[in-house]
C-alpha cells in the first residue's frame, strides 16, 4: 500500500511538474510574441517618424518653390513693364540705342578678330617651337655622332704617335683616345666653332 501511494504521489508530482512546464512554455511563448510585437511597433513608429520628416521636407520645398515662383513672376512683370517703356520711347532714343548696339557689335567683332589673330600667332609659335626642338634633337644626335667619330679617329692617331701623352682616361673599353684635359679643351673649341656657325 505504501509503495502504491508513493507511486501515485510521484505520478501526481510529475503531472504537476509537466503542467507547470507547459504553462511556463506558453508564458515564454507569449512573452516572445509580445517582444516581437514591441519590435514591430518600434519599426512602425520609426517609419512614421521618417514619413513625417519626409512630409515636412516636401512641404518646405513646396513653400520655397512657391516663393521663388512668386519672385520670378514679379521679376517678369518688371521686365514686361520695362519692355513696354522701351517700346514707348521716342524714335531718336531708339536710333541712339541702335547706334550703341552697332558700336558694341563692331567692338565685339574686332575683339574676336584679335583673338583669332592671337590664336594663329600662338599656333605659329607652337609650330616654330616644334621645328626648333626637332633641329635641336637632330643637332644633338649629330654632335654625339661626330664626337664618337672624332674620338675614334684621334684614338687611332694616338696609337701610332710616339712618346708619352701623360695621364689618360680609363674607360670600359680600355685607354681613352685622349686625356680628360684634352677632352675638355676639344669640347671648348667645338662649342666656340658651333657658336660662330650659329651666328
Phi and psi in degrees as GROMACS dihedral restraints (atoms count N, CA, C in turn):
[ dihedral_restraints ]
;  ai    aj    ak    al  type     phi  dphi    fc
    3     4     5     6     1   -61.6    20    10
    4     5     6     7     1   -38.3    20    10
    6     7     8     9     1   -65.8    20    10
    7     8     9    10     1   -41.9    20    10
    9    10    11    12     1   -67.5    20    10
   10    11    12    13     1   -38.6    20    10
   12    13    14    15     1   -64.0    20    10
   13    14    15    16     1   -42.6    20    10
   15    16    17    18     1   -63.8    20    10
   16    17    18    19     1   -38.4    20    10
   18    19    20    21     1   -65.5    20    10
   19    20    21    22     1   -41.6    20    10
   21    22    23    24     1   -66.8    20    10
   22    23    24    25     1   -41.2    20    10
   24    25    26    27     1   -64.6    20    10
   25    26    27    28     1   -41.8    20    10
   27    28    29    30     1   -63.7    20    10
   28    29    30    31     1   -38.8    20    10
   30    31    32    33     1   -65.6    20    10
   31    32    33    34     1   -39.1    20    10
   33    34    35    36     1   -64.6    20    10
   34    35    36    37     1   -41.2    20    10
   36    37    38    39     1   -63.5    20    10
   37    38    39    40     1   -42.6    20    10
   39    40    41    42     1   -64.1    20    10
   40    41    42    43     1   -39.7    20    10
   42    43    44    45     1   -65.0    20    10
   43    44    45    46     1   -39.8    20    10
   45    46    47    48     1   -65.0    20    10
   46    47    48    49     1   -40.6    20    10
   48    49    50    51     1   -64.2    20    10
   49    50    51    52     1   -42.0    20    10
   51    52    53    54     1   -63.7    20    10
   52    53    54    55     1   -40.1    20    10
   54    55    56    57     1   -66.0    20    10
   55    56    57    58     1   -43.8    20    10
   57    58    59    60     1   -62.9    20    10
   58    59    60    61     1   -39.9    20    10
   60    61    62    63     1   -63.5    20    10
   61    62    63    64     1   -41.6    20    10
   63    64    65    66     1   -63.8    20    10
   64    65    66    67     1   -42.4    20    10
   66    67    68    69     1   -63.3    20    10
   67    68    69    70     1   -37.7    20    10
   69    70    71    72     1   -66.6    20    10
   70    71    72    73     1   -41.8    20    10
   72    73    74    75     1   -63.1    20    10
   73    74    75    76     1   -42.4    20    10
   75    76    77    78     1   -63.2    20    10
   76    77    78    79     1   -39.0    20    10
   78    79    80    81     1   -64.4    20    10
   79    80    81    82     1   -45.1    20    10
   81    82    83    84     1   -64.6    20    10
   82    83    84    85     1   -36.7    20    10
   84    85    86    87     1   -62.9    20    10
   85    86    87    88     1   -43.4    20    10
   87    88    89    90     1   -65.4    20    10
   88    89    90    91     1   -35.7    20    10
   90    91    92    93     1   -64.1    20    10
   91    92    93    94     1   -44.6    20    10
   93    94    95    96     1   -63.9    20    10
   94    95    96    97     1   -40.5    20    10
   96    97    98    99     1   -62.8    20    10
   97    98    99   100     1   -39.5    20    10
   99   100   101   102     1   -66.5    20    10
  100   101   102   103     1   -40.3    20    10
  102   103   104   105     1   -63.2    20    10
  103   104   105   106     1   -40.6    20    10
  105   106   107   108     1   -64.0    20    10
  106   107   108   109     1   -39.2    20    10
  108   109   110   111     1   -64.9    20    10
  109   110   111   112     1   -39.2    20    10
  111   112   113   114     1   -60.6    20    10
  112   113   114   115     1   -43.1    20    10
  114   115   116   117     1   -63.6    20    10
  115   116   117   118     1   -43.4    20    10
  117   118   119   120     1   -63.5    20    10
  118   119   120   121     1   -37.1    20    10
  120   121   122   123     1   -65.1    20    10
  121   122   123   124     1   -42.3    20    10
  123   124   125   126     1   -62.2    20    10
  124   125   126   127     1   -42.5    20    10
  126   127   128   129     1   -61.7    20    10
  127   128   129   130     1   -41.2    20    10
  129   130   131   132     1   -64.8    20    10
  130   131   132   133     1   -41.6    20    10
  132   133   134   135     1   -64.3    20    10
  133   134   135   136     1   -39.2    20    10
  135   136   137   138     1   -65.5    20    10
  136   137   138   139     1   -42.6    20    10
  138   139   140   141     1   -61.2    20    10
  139   140   141   142     1   -40.5    20    10
  141   142   143   144     1   -65.4    20    10
  142   143   144   145     1   -40.1    20    10
  144   145   146   147     1   -62.6    20    10
  145   146   147   148     1   -44.6    20    10
  147   148   149   150     1   -65.2    20    10
  148   149   150   151     1   -39.8    20    10
  150   151   152   153     1   -63.3    20    10
  151   152   153   154     1   -38.8    20    10
  153   154   155   156     1   -65.9    20    10
  154   155   156   157     1   -38.6    20    10
  156   157   158   159     1   -63.9    20    10
  157   158   159   160     1   -43.6    20    10
  159   160   161   162     1   -62.1    20    10
  160   161   162   163     1   -41.9    20    10
  162   163   164   165     1   -63.4    20    10
  163   164   165   166     1   -39.6    20    10
  165   166   167   168     1   -66.0    20    10
  166   167   168   169     1   -41.5    20    10
  168   169   170   171     1   -64.3    20    10
  169   170   171   172     1   -43.3    20    10
  171   172   173   174     1   -65.6    20    10
  172   173   174   175     1   -38.2    20    10
  174   175   176   177     1   -64.7    20    10
  175   176   177   178     1   -42.5    20    10
  177   178   179   180     1   -65.9    20    10
  178   179   180   181     1   -39.9    20    10
  180   181   182   183     1   -61.9    20    10
  181   182   183   184     1   -43.4    20    10
  183   184   185   186     1   -63.1    20    10
  184   185   186   187     1   -40.5    20    10
  186   187   188   189     1   -65.3    20    10
  187   188   189   190     1   -40.6    20    10
  189   190   191   192     1   -65.2    20    10
  190   191   192   193     1   -42.0    20    10
  192   193   194   195     1   -64.0    20    10
  193   194   195   196     1   -39.5    20    10
  195   196   197   198     1   -63.7    20    10
  196   197   198   199     1   -39.6    20    10
  198   199   200   201     1   -65.8    20    10
  199   200   201   202     1   -43.4    20    10
  201   202   203   204     1   -63.9    20    10
  202   203   204   205     1   -38.9    20    10
  204   205   206   207     1   -63.4    20    10
  205   206   207   208     1   -40.8    20    10
  207   208   209   210     1   -64.7    20    10
  208   209   210   211     1   -40.2    20    10
  210   211   212   213     1   -63.4    20    10
  211   212   213   214     1   -45.1    20    10
  213   214   215   216     1   -62.8    20    10
  214   215   216   217     1   -38.3    20    10
  216   217   218   219     1   -62.7    20    10
  217   218   219   220     1   -40.2    20    10
  219   220   221   222     1   -65.8    20    10
  220   221   222   223     1   -41.6    20    10
  222   223   224   225     1   -63.3    20    10
  223   224   225   226     1   -41.6    20    10
  225   226   227   228     1   -63.0    20    10
  226   227   228   229     1   -38.3    20    10
  228   229   230   231     1   -64.8    20    10
  229   230   231   232     1   -41.3    20    10
  231   232   233   234     1   -63.8    20    10
  232   233   234   235     1   -42.1    20    10
  234   235   236   237     1   -63.1    20    10
  235   236   237   238     1   -39.0    20    10
  237   238   239   240     1   -63.4    20    10
  238   239   240   241     1   -42.5    20    10
  240   241   242   243     1   -64.2    20    10
  241   242   243   244     1   -41.6    20    10
  243   244   245   246     1   -63.9    20    10
  244   245   246   247     1   -38.5    20    10
  246   247   248   249     1   -64.1    20    10
  247   248   249   250     1   -41.0    20    10
  249   250   251   252     1   -63.1    20    10
  250   251   252   253     1   -39.8    20    10
  252   253   254   255     1   -65.5    20    10
  253   254   255   256     1   -39.1    20    10
  255   256   257   258     1   -64.6    20    10
  256   257   258   259     1   -40.6    20    10
  258   259   260   261     1   -64.0    20    10
  259   260   261   262     1   -33.3    20    10
  261   262   263   264     1   -84.3    20    10
  262   263   264   265     1     5.4    20    10
  264   265   266   267     1   -70.6    20    10
  265   266   267   268     1   163.2    20    10
  267   268   269   270     1   -73.4    20    10
  268   269   270   271     1   163.4    20    10
  270   271   272   273     1   -63.5    20    10
  271   272   273   274     1   -34.8    20    10
  273   274   275   276     1   -64.9    20    10
  274   275   276   277     1   -41.0    20    10
  276   277   278   279     1   -65.9    20    10
  277   278   279   280     1   -37.5    20    10
  279   280   281   282     1   -64.7    20    10
  280   281   282   283     1   -40.8    20    10
  282   283   284   285     1   -64.0    20    10
  283   284   285   286     1   -38.3    20    10
  285   286   287   288     1   -65.1    20    10
  286   287   288   289     1   -41.3    20    10
  288   289   290   291     1   -63.7    20    10
  289   290   291   292     1   -40.2    20    10
  291   292   293   294     1   -65.1    20    10
  292   293   294   295     1   -38.8    20    10
  294   295   296   297     1   -62.3    20    10
  295   296   297   298     1   -45.3    20    10
  297   298   299   300     1   -62.1    20    10
  298   299   300   301     1   -38.3    20    10
  300   301   302   303     1   -64.4    20    10
  301   302   303   304     1   -41.5    20    10
  303   304   305   306     1   -64.4    20    10
  304   305   306   307     1   -40.2    20    10
  306   307   308   309     1   -61.8    20    10
  307   308   309   310     1   -44.7    20    10
  309   310   311   312     1   -65.6    20    10
  310   311   312   313     1   -38.4    20    10
  312   313   314   315     1   -64.6    20    10
  313   314   315   316     1   -42.6    20    10
  315   316   317   318     1   -64.0    20    10
  316   317   318   319     1   -40.9    20    10
  318   319   320   321     1   -63.4    20    10
  319   320   321   322     1   -39.3    20    10
  321   322   323   324     1   -64.8    20    10
  322   323   324   325     1   -43.0    20    10
  324   325   326   327     1   -64.1    20    10
  325   326   327   328     1   -39.7    20    10
  327   328   329   330     1   -64.4    20    10
  328   329   330   331     1   -41.9    20    10
  330   331   332   333     1   -64.4    20    10
  331   332   333   334     1   -39.4    20    10
  333   334   335   336     1   -65.6    20    10
  334   335   336   337     1   -37.7    20    10
  336   337   338   339     1   -65.6    20    10
  337   338   339   340     1   -42.7    20    10
  339   340   341   342     1   -61.8    20    10
  340   341   342   343     1   -40.3    20    10
  342   343   344   345     1   -62.8    20    10
  343   344   345   346     1   -42.2    20    10
  345   346   347   348     1   -63.4    20    10
  346   347   348   349     1   -41.1    20    10
  348   349   350   351     1   -63.9    20    10
  349   350   351   352     1   -41.6    20    10
  351   352   353   354     1   -63.0    20    10
  352   353   354   355     1   -39.2    20    10
  354   355   356   357     1   -64.0    20    10
  355   356   357   358     1   -40.1    20    10
  357   358   359   360     1   -65.6    20    10
  358   359   360   361     1   -41.9    20    10
  360   361   362   363     1   -62.7    20    10
  361   362   363   364     1   -41.1    20    10
  363   364   365   366     1   -63.0    20    10
  364   365   366   367     1   -42.4    20    10
  366   367   368   369     1   -63.6    20    10
  367   368   369   370     1   -41.0    20    10
  369   370   371   372     1   -63.5    20    10
  370   371   372   373     1   -41.2    20    10
  372   373   374   375     1   -64.1    20    10
  373   374   375   376     1   -37.9    20    10
  375   376   377   378     1   -64.6    20    10
  376   377   378   379     1   -44.1    20    10
  378   379   380   381     1   -64.1    20    10
  379   380   381   382     1   -39.9    20    10
  381   382   383   384     1   -63.3    20    10
  382   383   384   385     1   -41.1    20    10
  384   385   386   387     1   -62.5    20    10
  385   386   387   388     1   -42.8    20    10
  387   388   389   390     1   -63.6    20    10
  388   389   390   391     1   -39.3    20    10
  390   391   392   393     1   -64.2    20    10
  391   392   393   394     1   -43.8    20    10
  393   394   395   396     1   -62.5    20    10
  394   395   396   397     1   -40.8    20    10
  396   397   398   399     1   -63.7    20    10
  397   398   399   400     1   -39.1    20    10
  399   400   401   402     1   -64.9    20    10
  400   401   402   403     1   -42.1    20    10
  402   403   404   405     1   -62.9    20    10
  403   404   405   406     1   -41.3    20    10
  405   406   407   408     1   -62.7    20    10
  406   407   408   409     1   -43.6    20    10
  408   409   410   411     1   -63.0    20    10
  409   410   411   412     1   -42.3    20    10
  411   412   413   414     1   -64.3    20    10
  412   413   414   415     1   -43.8    20    10
  414   415   416   417     1   -63.6    20    10
  415   416   417   418     1   -39.8    20    10
  417   418   419   420     1   -63.7    20    10
  418   419   420   421     1   -45.1    20    10
  420   421   422   423     1   -64.7    20    10
  421   422   423   424     1   -39.8    20    10
  423   424   425   426     1   -64.6    20    10
  424   425   426   427     1   -41.0    20    10
  426   427   428   429     1   -61.8    20    10
  427   428   429   430     1   -45.3    20    10
  429   430   431   432     1   -60.3    20    10
  430   431   432   433     1   -41.3    20    10
  432   433   434   435     1   -63.8    20    10
  433   434   435   436     1   -45.0    20    10
  435   436   437   438     1   -69.6    20    10
  436   437   438   439     1   -35.2    20    10
  438   439   440   441     1   -59.5    20    10
  439   440   441   442     1   -43.5    20    10
  441   442   443   444     1   -64.5    20    10
  442   443   444   445     1   -42.0    20    10
  444   445   446   447     1   -65.8    20    10
  445   446   447   448     1   -42.5    20    10
  447   448   449   450     1   -62.6    20    10
  448   449   450   451     1   -42.9    20    10
  450   451   452   453     1   -62.1    20    10
  451   452   453   454     1   -42.6    20    10
  453   454   455   456     1   -65.3    20    10
  454   455   456   457     1   -43.4    20    10
  456   457   458   459     1   -66.0    20    10
  457   458   459   460     1   -46.3    20    10
  459   460   461   462     1   -66.9    20    10
  460   461   462   463     1   -31.1    20    10
  462   463   464   465     1   -63.4    20    10
  463   464   465   466     1   -40.3    20    10
  465   466   467   468     1   -65.5    20    10
  466   467   468   469     1   -40.0    20    10
  468   469   470   471     1   -64.3    20    10
  469   470   471   472     1   -39.2    20    10
  471   472   473   474     1   -70.1    20    10
  472   473   474   475     1   -26.8    20    10
  474   475   476   477     1   -65.5    20    10
  475   476   477   478     1   -29.9    20    10
  477   478   479   480     1  -103.4    20    10
  478   479   480   481     1    -1.5    20    10
  480   481   482   483     1   -81.9    20    10
  481   482   483   484     1   129.0    20    10
  483   484   485   486     1   -76.9    20    10
  484   485   486   487     1   162.9    20    10
  486   487   488   489     1    89.5    20    10
  487   488   489   490     1   168.5    20    10
  489   490   491   492     1   -85.3    20    10
  490   491   492   493     1   142.6    20    10
  492   493   494   495     1  -106.6    20    10
  493   494   495   496     1     9.7    20    10
  495   496   497   498     1    80.7    20    10
  496   497   498   499     1  -163.0    20    10
  498   499   500   501     1   -71.2    20    10
  499   500   501   502     1   128.3    20    10
  501   502   503   504     1  -112.7    20    10
  502   503   504   505     1   160.6    20    10
  504   505   506   507     1   -79.4    20    10
  505   506   507   508     1   144.4    20    10
  507   508   509   510     1  -107.5    20    10
  508   509   510   511     1   121.8    20    10
  510   511   512   513     1  -112.3    20    10
  511   512   513   514     1  -177.8    20    10
  513   514   515   516     1   -67.4    20    10
  514   515   516   517     1   -16.2    20    10
  516   517   518   519     1  -105.0    20    10
  517   518   519   520     1     8.9    20    10
  519   520   521   522     1   113.9    20    10
  520   521   522   523     1  -153.3    20    10
  522   523   524   525     1   -65.6    20    10
  523   524   525   526     1   139.8    20    10
  525   526   527   528     1   -75.6    20    10
  526   527   528   529     1   163.8    20    10
  528   529   530   531     1   -68.1    20    10
  529   530   531   532     1   -28.9    20    10
  531   532   533   534     1  -150.6    20    10
  532   533   534   535     1   165.1    20    10
  534   535   536   537     1   -72.8    20    10
  535   536   537   538     1   171.5    20    10
  537   538   539   540     1   -65.0    20    10
  538   539   540   541     1   -38.2    20    10
  540   541   542   543     1   -65.3    20    10
  541   542   543   544     1   -41.8    20    10
  543   544   545   546     1   -65.0    20    10
  544   545   546   547     1   -38.4    20    10
  546   547   548   549     1   -62.2    20    10
  547   548   549   550     1   -44.3    20    10
  549   550   551   552     1   -62.3    20    10
  550   551   552   553     1   -41.5    20    10
  552   553   554   555     1   -63.6    20    10
  553   554   555   556     1   -43.1    20    10
  555   556   557   558     1   -67.3    20    10
  556   557   558   559     1   -38.1    20    10
  558   559   560   561     1   -65.3    20    10
  559   560   561   562     1   -38.0    20    10
  561   562   563   564     1   -64.7    20    10
  562   563   564   565     1   -44.0    20    10
  564   565   566   567     1   -64.0    20    10
  565   566   567   568     1   -38.2    20    10
  567   568   569   570     1   -66.3    20    10
  568   569   570   571     1   -39.2    20    10
  570   571   572   573     1   -64.2    20    10
  571   572   573   574     1   -40.0    20    10
  573   574   575   576     1   -64.6    20    10
  574   575   576   577     1   -43.4    20    10
  576   577   578   579     1   -61.8    20    10
  577   578   579   580     1   -42.9    20    10
  579   580   581   582     1   -62.2    20    10
  580   581   582   583     1   -39.8    20    10
  582   583   584   585     1   -65.0    20    10
  583   584   585   586     1   -39.1    20    10
  585   586   587   588     1   -66.0    20    10
  586   587   588   589     1   -41.6    20    10
  588   589   590   591     1   -63.9    20    10
  589   590   591   592     1   -40.1    20    10
  591   592   593   594     1   -63.9    20    10
  592   593   594   595     1   -40.4    20    10
